Amino acid sequence: PALETCALITTTPNDLMEPIHNRMPVILPESAYTSWLKPDLHNPMYLSGLLQPYEADDMEAYPVSPLVNNPRNDSPLCIRPLEA
């Protein structure tokens, strides 16, 4: 049987994430989707060039409940913005 796996690739944080954590997940821009998913593309230099911090201006950060810290909590409450 085939072994199905996945990996979460991280990079240095952008300006928005840097105050929160010293790493962030790689989020590919839409323009890189096709290249990343090309099965015949094996150029490590090209592919590693896609692993850049996502544009901070295209992201939003807000405080959420501490519920998010427990992986057993599978609820929209984990990502709902806290009331100010």
Residue pairs with C-beta under 8 A, 6 or more apart in sequence:
8 25
9 25
9 26
9 51
10 23
10 24
10 25
10 26
11 23
11 24
11 25
11 26
11 51
11 52
11 53
12 22
12 23
12 24
12 53
13 20
13 21
13 22
13 23
13 24
13 53
14 24
14 53
14 54
14 55
14 56
14 59
15 56
16 56
16 59
16 61
17 24
17 53
17 56
17 59
17 61
20 61
24 53
24 54
26 50
26 51
26 52
26 54
27 54
28 36
28 50
29 54
29 55
32 50
35 41
35 46
35 47
35 50
36 47
36 50
41 47
62 81
62 82
63 81
63 82
64 78
64 79
64 80
64 81
64 82
65 77
65 78
65 80
65 82
67 73
67 75
67 77
67 78
68 78
68 79
